[in-house]
Amino acid sequence: MRLVLLGPPGAGKGTQARMLGERIHAPQIASGDLLREAVRDSTPLGVKARSYMDKGSLVPDELVLKLINSRLDQPDAKPGWILDGFPRSVPQAEALAGMLQQRGETISKVVAINVPDDELVKRISGRRTCRNCNEMYQVSFDPPAKPGLCNKCGGELYQREDDHEDTVRHRLQVYNNETRPLLDYYGKAGLLSEVDGIGRPEEILNRILAKIGESGSAKAAS
Ligand code: AMP
């Protein structure tokens, strides 16, 4: 299964990609995580990407495409993957199509997660991320068991520079200008399904599973 998850920042793509990945045994490939790792490791690519990311702007395509291309080459990505945060524009989608054509692969399905803007701003400005494993928490409705520490690995939680409210608004604008046209692009290609992104993570996972023909379903937490 080769899936693309679309949606504005804060729609829950990362959470869903992780849950789906466990469910369908495919790696989550998150361009934002790959970029943050490059920044953390101060690689030449990370150094170039950082200022764009801190502002909430898109990192130039040449950098992102390089990261994605080499990630798709790794053995665990051969049988399938879940792309989260990439592509983010029509030119990136066209570049992805070229990369897949070279590999003799095709996208199975594109799922867009819809959430209204006000809800997104609320969600993201309360978001905390693990420095070590990228797991995410929400201070109001999904806090960690021990304040400031990741439940999974004990890593330190921090607020991403680009999760502050003014930057979030800019990221939403970037989404509307650059990424939203992909709904039309993949809609015309007959690949797009849309799901409502409001609800508990397990409920949203079930909506996605139904769209990709993998029902059988995650248990909704009570
Ligand atoms: P995310 O974790 O997906 O919200 O991404 C965080 C930041 O990384 C974005 O605001 C961009 O600066 C950068 N980024 C992530 N994915 C891409 C992409 N596909 N193209 C360009 N920039 C990206």
Residues whose N, C-alpha, C, O or C-beta is under 5 A from the ligand:
A	BS01	AMP	P9 S31 G32 D33 L35 Y52 M53 G56 S57 L58 V59 V64 G85 F86 P87 R88
